[in-house]
Amino acid sequence: MIRIVLADDQALLRAGFRMLLESAPDMAIVGEAHNGGQAVALAREHRPDVVLMDLRMPEVDGLTATRRITSDPQLTSVRVVVLTTFDDDESVFAALRAGASGFLVKDLEPAELLQAVRVVARGDALLAPSVTRALIDAFTAASQLPARVAGHPAAPSPAIAALTQREREVVSLVAAGMSNDEIAGELVVSPLTAKTHVSRAMVKLAARDRAQLVVIAYEHGLASPRGH
C-alpha cells in the first residue's frame, strides 16, 4: 500500500485529490495538511511513501517544508513531489534543489497522477522525460535559470571529478530529458548498461533520484539548455 500525505491550503483541491487517490486499491491517504508546517509534522508522524506538496501555502510554504523533510535523516525514505500550477518555474526549480523528487502540474489527467505516484513510490525515474524537457524548456524560454545554471556553473567538486567520461555523458543525457532506453540508443549500449551508468552517477553525486541528477548537472555545467 502506498501511503500518501496531501499538503495543499485549498480544502476543495485536497478533497479532489483524496477522492482520486483513494479510488486506487494500492493507495491510502494517511494525512492532510493545509500548510508546510503541518506537512512536516505529518511526515515525521506517519513516515509516508509520498508527500504531494503544494508550493504556495500560508505560514510555512511548500519550499521550506520540502527542505525540512528532505534534510531530516529520519525521513530519507519519504519522497516529496511538488504540486504546481506551473506559473512559478523558479520556485519549482528551487524545490528540486531543496530535495523534491519531481513535480506534477495540477491540470494533469487523473490516470497520470496515479501513475506518477506509483513511479515515485517505487523509486523509479521520478521525472518522466517529457516532464524534464518541459521544465528545462520553461526555464530557458523564460530566461529564469539561476545565474550559475544559465552559464556560470558552480565550482567543481570532488564528486564531479570522480565521474568517468561516460558517466558525464550519461548525466548530460539525463538532464536533456532522456529515458534509460533513449540513452542506450544514443550511446549504442544496452538499456541495462545505461541504467547502471545512471545509478553509479547518482551514487557518486549523492543524488536522491533522477530529478536531483538533473539539478546537479545544470548547477555544475554538465548540461546546458539545448536550442537556446
C-alpha positions as CSV (number, residue, x, y, z in Angstrom):
1,M,0.0,0.0,0.0
2,I,1.4,3.4,-1.0
3,R,0.9,5.8,1.9
4,I,0.4,9.5,1.0
5,V,0.3,12.8,2.7
6,L,-1.5,15.7,0.9
7,A,-0.4,19.2,1.5
8,D,-2.4,22.0,0.0
9,D,-4.1,25.0,1.5
10,Q,-7.2,24.6,-0.6
11,A,-9.6,22.1,1.0
12,L,-11.5,21.5,-2.2
13,L,-8.4,20.5,-4.1
14,R,-7.3,18.2,-1.2
15,A,-10.8,16.6,-1.3
16,G,-10.5,16.0,-5.0
17,F,-7.0,14.5,-4.8
18,R,-8.1,12.3,-1.9
19,M,-11.1,11.0,-3.8
20,L,-9.0,10.2,-6.8
21,L,-6.1,8.6,-5.0
22,E,-8.2,6.6,-2.6
23,S,-10.1,5.2,-5.6
24,A,-6.9,3.2,-6.4
25,P,-6.7,-0.1,-4.5
26,D,-3.0,0.4,-3.7
27,M,-3.1,3.9,-2.2
28,A,-4.1,5.4,1.1
29,I,-4.1,8.9,2.4
30,V,-2.6,9.0,5.9
31,G,-2.8,12.7,6.5
32,E,-3.8,16.1,5.1
33,A,-2.0,19.4,5.7
34,H,-3.1,23.0,4.9
35,N,0.4,24.4,5.3
36,G,4.0,23.3,5.2
37,G,4.5,23.1,9.0
38,Q,1.7,20.5,9.2
39,A,3.1,18.6,6.3
40,V,6.5,18.2,8.0
41,A,4.8,17.1,11.2
42,L,2.7,14.6,9.4
43,A,5.7,13.3,7.5
44,R,7.5,12.7,10.8
45,E,4.5,11.1,12.4
46,H,3.4,8.8,9.6
47,R,6.6,8.3,7.5
48,P,4.6,8.2,4.3
49,D,6.0,7.0,1.0
50,V,5.0,10.2,-0.8
51,V,4.1,13.7,0.1
52,L,2.2,15.7,-2.5
53,M,3.3,19.2,-1.7
54,D,1.8,22.5,-2.9
55,L,4.3,25.3,-3.0
56,R,2.2,28.3,-2.0
57,M,0.8,27.8,1.4
58,P,0.4,30.0,4.5
59,E,2.7,30.2,7.5
60,V,5.2,27.6,6.2
61,D,5.4,27.4,2.4
62,G,6.0,24.2,0.4
63,L,9.6,25.0,-0.4
64,T,10.6,25.4,3.2
65,A,8.6,22.2,4.1
66,T,10.3,20.3,1.3
67,R,13.7,21.3,2.6
68,R,12.9,20.3,6.1
69,I,11.7,16.9,5.1
70,T,14.5,16.0,2.7
71,S,17.2,17.2,5.1
72,D,15.8,15.1,8.0
73,P,17.9,11.9,8.3
74,Q,14.9,10.1,9.8
75,L,12.8,10.8,6.6
76,T,15.2,9.5,3.9
77,S,12.5,7.2,2.5
78,V,9.9,9.9,2.2
79,R,9.6,11.3,-1.4
80,V,8.3,14.8,-1.9
81,V,6.6,15.7,-5.1
82,V,5.7,19.3,-5.8
83,L,2.2,20.1,-7.0
84,T,2.2,23.3,-9.0
85,T,0.1,25.3,-11.4
86,F,3.4,25.8,-13.3
87,D,3.2,29.6,-13.2
88,D,6.2,30.0,-11.0
89,D,9.0,28.0,-12.6
90,E,11.8,29.5,-10.5
91,S,10.1,28.1,-7.4
92,V,9.7,24.7,-8.9
93,F,13.4,24.6,-9.7
94,A,14.2,25.8,-6.1
95,A,12.0,22.9,-4.8
96,L,14.0,20.4,-6.8
97,R,17.2,21.9,-5.5
98,A,15.7,21.6,-2.0
99,G,15.3,17.8,-2.5
100,A,11.9,17.3,-4.1
101,S,11.8,14.2,-6.2
102,G,9.9,15.8,-9.0
103,F,6.8,17.9,-9.7
104,L,3.3,17.5,-11.1
105,V,1.2,20.1,-12.7
106,K,-2.3,20.3,-11.2
107,D,-4.1,20.0,-14.5
108,L,-2.7,16.6,-15.3
109,E,-5.1,13.7,-16.2
110,P,-6.3,11.6,-13.2
111,A,-4.6,8.4,-14.6
112,E,-1.3,10.4,-14.9
113,L,-1.5,11.4,-11.3
114,L,-2.0,7.8,-10.2
115,Q,0.8,6.5,-12.4
116,A,3.1,9.3,-11.2
117,V,2.5,8.4,-7.5
118,R,3.3,4.8,-8.2
119,V,6.5,5.7,-10.1
120,V,7.7,8.0,-7.2
121,A,6.8,5.4,-4.5
122,R,8.9,2.6,-6.1
123,G,11.8,5.0,-6.6
124,D,12.0,4.8,-10.4
125,A,12.5,7.7,-12.8
126,L,10.9,10.4,-10.8
127,L,10.8,12.9,-13.6
128,A,9.4,11.5,-16.7
129,P,11.5,12.5,-19.8
130,S,8.7,14.7,-21.1
131,V,8.3,16.5,-17.8
132,T,12.1,17.0,-17.6
133,R,12.0,18.6,-21.1
134,A,9.1,20.8,-20.1
135,L,10.9,22.0,-17.1
136,I,14.1,22.8,-19.0
137,D,12.1,24.5,-21.8
138,A,10.2,26.6,-19.3
139,F,13.4,27.9,-17.6
140,T,15.3,28.6,-20.9
141,A,12.3,30.2,-22.6
142,A,11.6,32.5,-19.7
143,S,15.3,33.1,-19.0
144,Q,14.7,32.3,-15.4
145,L,17.6,29.9,-14.8
146,P,19.7,30.9,-11.9
147,A,22.9,32.6,-13.0
148,R,25.2,29.7,-12.3
149,V,22.8,27.3,-14.1
150,A,22.5,29.6,-17.1
151,G,26.2,29.7,-17.9
152,H,28.0,30.2,-14.7
153,P,28.5,26.7,-13.3
154,A,29.3,26.1,-9.6
155,A,32.9,25.3,-8.7
156,P,34.0,21.8,-9.5
157,S,33.5,19.3,-6.6
158,P,35.4,16.1,-5.8
159,A,32.2,14.2,-6.6
160,I,32.0,15.7,-10.1
161,A,35.7,15.0,-10.7
162,A,35.1,11.3,-9.7
163,L,32.8,10.8,-12.6
164,T,34.1,8.9,-15.6
165,Q,33.8,10.4,-19.1
166,R,31.0,8.0,-19.9
167,E,29.1,8.9,-16.6
168,R,29.4,12.6,-17.5
169,E,27.9,11.8,-20.9
170,V,25.1,9.9,-19.2
171,V,24.3,12.6,-16.7
172,S,24.1,15.2,-19.5
173,L,21.6,13.0,-21.4
174,V,19.5,12.5,-18.2
175,A,19.5,16.3,-17.9
176,A,18.3,16.5,-21.5
177,G,15.3,14.5,-20.5
178,M,16.2,11.1,-22.0
179,S,15.0,7.9,-20.5
180,N,17.4,4.9,-20.0
181,D,16.2,3.4,-23.2
182,E,16.9,6.6,-25.1
183,I,20.3,7.0,-23.5
184,A,21.1,3.4,-24.5
185,G,20.2,4.2,-28.1
186,E,22.2,7.4,-28.1
187,L,25.3,5.7,-26.7
188,V,24.8,2.4,-28.5
189,V,24.8,0.3,-25.3
190,S,22.2,-1.9,-23.7
191,P,19.4,-0.4,-21.5
192,L,20.9,-2.3,-18.6
193,T,24.3,-0.7,-19.1
194,A,22.7,2.7,-19.4
195,K,20.8,2.2,-16.2
196,T,24.0,1.1,-14.5
197,H,25.8,4.2,-15.5
198,V,22.9,6.4,-14.3
199,S,22.9,4.5,-11.0
200,R,26.6,4.9,-10.5
201,A,26.5,8.6,-11.3
202,M,23.7,9.1,-8.8
203,V,25.7,7.3,-6.1
204,K,28.8,9.4,-6.8
205,L,26.9,12.6,-6.8
206,A,24.7,11.7,-3.8
207,A,21.6,12.4,-5.9
208,R,18.4,11.1,-4.3
209,D,16.9,10.4,-7.7
210,R,16.9,11.5,-11.4
211,A,15.4,14.8,-10.5
212,Q,18.3,15.7,-8.3
213,L,20.7,14.4,-11.0
214,V,19.2,17.0,-13.4
215,V,19.6,19.8,-10.9
216,I,23.3,18.8,-10.2
217,A,24.0,18.6,-14.0
218,Y,22.9,22.1,-14.6
219,E,24.5,23.5,-11.4
220,H,27.9,22.1,-12.3
221,G,27.9,22.7,-16.0
222,L,27.5,19.1,-17.1
223,A,24.5,20.1,-19.2
224,S,23.2,23.2,-20.9
225,P,19.8,24.0,-22.4
226,R,19.6,22.8,-26.0
227,G,18.4,25.0,-28.8
228,H,18.6,28.2,-26.8
